[in-house]
Amino acid sequence: MAFYARYTRQLAGAWRRTYAVTAMIALYLNVFVLVAQLFMKVPALKALAPTQSEPPFKMTQLVVLAIFVVLGVFATLRFRNEQLRAL
């Protein structure tokens, strides 16, 4: 969706918001996997949550989700009003 909004629709109209939302979702999923990998590979984090179902892991993922929701809302609102700059 982000690719289509950016390159086919040229971020016209509501496609700007679609681009911002889908780009934030893609970035969140990458960070989600990063956190999971960190809890699997870093010994100190693995000791806190060896099976990744313990509260430290869940709280970390919840905090990351909350941060991305807030940043996504701000990005969507701000990107909606800005003009597209030449890349």
Buried (B, 14 or more C-beta within 10 A) or exposed (E): EBEEBBEEBEBEEEBBBBBBBBBBBEBBEEBBEEBBEBBEEEEEBBEBBEEBEEEEBEEBBEEBEEEBEEEBEEBBEEBEEEEEEEE
